[in-house]
Amino acid sequence: MEKATPTQKPSPEQKYIVVLQVLQKEKLSAAICSDEHISPTTALKWVEQFLTNGRQAFESSSAEKQDNRDAELFYLRNEVTCHCAMNDALKRKFSMA
């Protein structure tokens, strides 16, 4: 599993793994937090969310998932448009040669 950097938002899987590590108490919570670039307050919040809602506490909402799909679709449409334009330009270039 790839760790989140201080500027990245941790994935649901990363949150779940941190919670399991904290609950298993094989390492000090402070060491886990340092390794994962999160504050002890954040880790405690994740543990509380997990104990209240189980693993579902970390799943994205359907609105977030839709926003992510919309952003990906926008990106892919732009990529296709760009590639189509490049393809047309190459066709014109080589049909003239």
CNS distance restraints for C-alpha pairs under 8 A (distance, minus, plus):
assign (resid   1 and name CA) (resid  14 and name CA) 7.67 0.50 0.50
assign (resid   3 and name CA) (resid  10 and name CA) 7.84 0.50 0.50
assign (resid   3 and name CA) (resid  14 and name CA) 7.16 0.50 0.50
assign (resid   3 and name CA) (resid  36 and name CA) 6.44 0.50 0.50
assign (resid   4 and name CA) (resid   8 and name CA) 5.50 0.50 0.50
assign (resid   4 and name CA) (resid   9 and name CA) 6.75 0.50 0.50
assign (resid   4 and name CA) (resid  10 and name CA) 5.43 0.50 0.50
assign (resid   4 and name CA) (resid  11 and name CA) 7.90 0.50 0.50
assign (resid   4 and name CA) (resid  14 and name CA) 7.72 0.50 0.50
assign (resid   4 and name CA) (resid  36 and name CA) 6.68 0.50 0.50
assign (resid   4 and name CA) (resid  37 and name CA) 7.30 0.50 0.50
assign (resid   5 and name CA) (resid  36 and name CA) 7.63 0.50 0.50
assign (resid   5 and name CA) (resid  37 and name CA) 6.55 0.50 0.50
assign (resid   6 and name CA) (resid  37 and name CA) 5.47 0.50 0.50
assign (resid   6 and name CA) (resid  38 and name CA) 7.50 0.50 0.50
assign (resid  10 and name CA) (resid  14 and name CA) 5.82 0.50 0.50
assign (resid  10 and name CA) (resid  15 and name CA) 6.49 0.50 0.50
assign (resid  11 and name CA) (resid  15 and name CA) 6.37 0.50 0.50
assign (resid  12 and name CA) (resid  16 and name CA) 6.16 0.50 0.50
assign (resid  12 and name CA) (resid  58 and name CA) 4.83 0.50 0.50
assign (resid  12 and name CA) (resid  59 and name CA) 5.93 0.50 0.50
assign (resid  12 and name CA) (resid  60 and name CA) 7.79 0.50 0.50
assign (resid  13 and name CA) (resid  17 and name CA) 6.20 0.50 0.50
assign (resid  13 and name CA) (resid  58 and name CA) 7.86 0.50 0.50
assign (resid  14 and name CA) (resid  18 and name CA) 6.23 0.50 0.50
assign (resid  15 and name CA) (resid  19 and name CA) 6.22 0.50 0.50
assign (resid  15 and name CA) (resid  46 and name CA) 6.89 0.50 0.50
assign (resid  15 and name CA) (resid  58 and name CA) 7.03 0.50 0.50
assign (resid  16 and name CA) (resid  20 and name CA) 6.23 0.50 0.50
assign (resid  16 and name CA) (resid  50 and name CA) 7.95 0.50 0.50
assign (resid  16 and name CA) (resid  55 and name CA) 6.92 0.50 0.50
assign (resid  16 and name CA) (resid  58 and name CA) 7.34 0.50 0.50
assign (resid  17 and name CA) (resid  21 and name CA) 6.16 0.50 0.50
assign (resid  18 and name CA) (resid  22 and name CA) 6.17 0.50 0.50
assign (resid  18 and name CA) (resid  32 and name CA) 7.20 0.50 0.50
assign (resid  18 and name CA) (resid  36 and name CA) 7.82 0.50 0.50
assign (resid  18 and name CA) (resid  43 and name CA) 7.29 0.50 0.50
assign (resid  19 and name CA) (resid  23 and name CA) 6.11 0.50 0.50
assign (resid  19 and name CA) (resid  43 and name CA) 7.02 0.50 0.50
assign (resid  19 and name CA) (resid  46 and name CA) 6.54 0.50 0.50
assign (resid  19 and name CA) (resid  47 and name CA) 5.43 0.50 0.50
assign (resid  19 and name CA) (resid  50 and name CA) 7.51 0.50 0.50
assign (resid  20 and name CA) (resid  24 and name CA) 5.97 0.50 0.50
assign (resid  21 and name CA) (resid  25 and name CA) 6.35 0.50 0.50
assign (resid  21 and name CA) (resid  26 and name CA) 6.92 0.50 0.50
assign (resid  21 and name CA) (resid  27 and name CA) 7.26 0.50 0.50
assign (resid  21 and name CA) (resid  32 and name CA) 7.43 0.50 0.50
assign (resid  22 and name CA) (resid  26 and name CA) 7.70 0.50 0.50
assign (resid  22 and name CA) (resid  27 and name CA) 7.36 0.50 0.50
assign (resid  22 and name CA) (resid  28 and name CA) 7.55 0.50 0.50
assign (resid  22 and name CA) (resid  29 and name CA) 5.71 0.50 0.50
assign (resid  22 and name CA) (resid  32 and name CA) 7.36 0.50 0.50
assign (resid  22 and name CA) (resid  43 and name CA) 7.98 0.50 0.50
assign (resid  22 and name CA) (resid  47 and name CA) 7.89 0.50 0.50
assign (resid  23 and name CA) (resid  47 and name CA) 7.94 0.50 0.50
assign (resid  25 and name CA) (resid  29 and name CA) 7.49 0.50 0.50
assign (resid  27 and name CA) (resid  31 and name CA) 6.71 0.50 0.50
assign (resid  27 and name CA) (resid  32 and name CA) 6.77 0.50 0.50
assign (resid  28 and name CA) (resid  32 and name CA) 6.47 0.50 0.50
assign (resid  29 and name CA) (resid  33 and name CA) 6.09 0.50 0.50
assign (resid  29 and name CA) (resid  40 and name CA) 7.17 0.50 0.50
assign (resid  30 and name CA) (resid  34 and name CA) 6.12 0.50 0.50
assign (resid  30 and name CA) (resid  40 and name CA) 6.51 0.50 0.50
assign (resid  31 and name CA) (resid  35 and name CA) 6.08 0.50 0.50
assign (resid  32 and name CA) (resid  36 and name CA) 6.10 0.50 0.50
assign (resid  33 and name CA) (resid  37 and name CA) 5.81 0.50 0.50
assign (resid  33 and name CA) (resid  38 and name CA) 4.97 0.50 0.50
assign (resid  33 and name CA) (resid  39 and name CA) 5.84 0.50 0.50
assign (resid  33 and name CA) (resid  40 and name CA) 6.01 0.50 0.50
assign (resid  33 and name CA) (resid  43 and name CA) 6.96 0.50 0.50
assign (resid  34 and name CA) (resid  38 and name CA) 6.42 0.50 0.50
assign (resid  34 and name CA) (resid  39 and name CA) 7.55 0.50 0.50
assign (resid  38 and name CA) (resid  42 and name CA) 6.33 0.50 0.50
assign (resid  38 and name CA) (resid  43 and name CA) 6.98 0.50 0.50
assign (resid  39 and name CA) (resid  43 and name CA) 6.47 0.50 0.50
assign (resid  40 and name CA) (resid  44 and name CA) 6.13 0.50 0.50
assign (resid  41 and name CA) (resid  45 and name CA) 6.16 0.50 0.50
assign (resid  42 and name CA) (resid  46 and name CA) 6.23 0.50 0.50
assign (resid  43 and name CA) (resid  47 and name CA) 6.23 0.50 0.50
assign (resid  44 and name CA) (resid  48 and name CA) 6.19 0.50 0.50
assign (resid  45 and name CA) (resid  49 and name CA) 6.13 0.50 0.50
assign (resid  46 and name CA) (resid  50 and name CA) 6.05 0.50 0.50
assign (resid  47 and name CA) (resid  51 and name CA) 6.08 0.50 0.50
assign (resid  48 and name CA) (resid  52 and name CA) 6.13 0.50 0.50
assign (resid  49 and name CA) (resid  53 and name CA) 5.92 0.50 0.50
assign (resid  49 and name CA) (resid  54 and name CA) 7.30 0.50 0.50
assign (resid  49 and name CA) (resid  57 and name CA) 5.76 0.50 0.50
assign (resid  50 and name CA) (resid  54 and name CA) 4.49 0.50 0.50
assign (resid  50 and name CA) (resid  55 and name CA) 5.91 0.50 0.50
assign (resid  50 and name CA) (resid  56 and name CA) 7.71 0.50 0.50
assign (resid  50 and name CA) (resid  57 and name CA) 5.76 0.50 0.50
assign (resid  50 and name CA) (resid  58 and name CA) 7.75 0.50 0.50
assign (resid  52 and name CA) (resid  57 and name CA) 7.88 0.50 0.50
assign (resid  53 and name CA) (resid  57 and name CA) 5.18 0.50 0.50
assign (resid  55 and name CA) (resid  59 and name CA) 7.31 0.50 0.50
assign (resid  60 and name CA) (resid  64 and name CA) 5.97 0.50 0.50
assign (resid  60 and name CA) (resid  65 and name CA) 6.32 0.50 0.50
assign (resid  61 and name CA) (resid  65 and name CA) 6.29 0.50 0.50
assign (resid  62 and name CA) (resid  66 and name CA) 6.09 0.50 0.50
assign (resid  63 and name CA) (resid  67 and name CA) 6.16 0.50 0.50
assign (resid  64 and name CA) (resid  68 and name CA) 6.17 0.50 0.50
assign (resid  65 and name CA) (resid  69 and name CA) 6.20 0.50 0.50
assign (resid  66 and name CA) (resid  70 and name CA) 6.04 0.50 0.50
assign (resid  67 and name CA) (resid  71 and name CA) 6.13 0.50 0.50
assign (resid  68 and name CA) (resid  72 and name CA) 6.16 0.50 0.50
assign (resid  69 and name CA) (resid  73 and name CA) 6.01 0.50 0.50
assign (resid  70 and name CA) (resid  74 and name CA) 6.12 0.50 0.50
assign (resid  71 and name CA) (resid  75 and name CA) 6.22 0.50 0.50
assign (resid  72 and name CA) (resid  76 and name CA) 6.11 0.50 0.50
assign (resid  73 and name CA) (resid  77 and name CA) 6.05 0.50 0.50
assign (resid  74 and name CA) (resid  78 and name CA) 6.30 0.50 0.50
assign (resid  75 and name CA) (resid  79 and name CA) 6.27 0.50 0.50
assign (resid  76 and name CA) (resid  80 and name CA) 6.14 0.50 0.50
assign (resid  77 and name CA) (resid  81 and name CA) 6.12 0.50 0.50
assign (resid  78 and name CA) (resid  82 and name CA) 6.12 0.50 0.50
assign (resid  79 and name CA) (resid  83 and name CA) 6.14 0.50 0.50
assign (resid  80 and name CA) (resid  84 and name CA) 6.01 0.50 0.50
assign (resid  81 and name CA) (resid  85 and name CA) 6.21 0.50 0.50
assign (resid  82 and name CA) (resid  86 and name CA) 6.23 0.50 0.50
assign (resid  83 and name CA) (resid  87 and name CA) 5.97 0.50 0.50
assign (resid  84 and name CA) (resid  88 and name CA) 6.12 0.50 0.50
assign (resid  85 and name CA) (resid  89 and name CA) 6.19 0.50 0.50
assign (resid  86 and name CA) (resid  90 and name CA) 6.19 0.50 0.50
assign (resid  87 and name CA) (resid  91 and name CA) 6.16 0.50 0.50
assign (resid  88 and name CA) (resid  92 and name CA) 6.24 0.50 0.50
assign (resid  89 and name CA) (resid  93 and name CA) 6.14 0.50 0.50
assign (resid  90 and name CA) (resid  94 and name CA) 6.07 0.50 0.50
assign (resid  91 and name CA) (resid  95 and name CA) 5.88 0.50 0.50
assign (resid  92 and name CA) (resid  96 and name CA) 6.29 0.50 0.50
assign (resid  93 and name CA) (resid  97 and name CA) 6.62 0.50 0.50
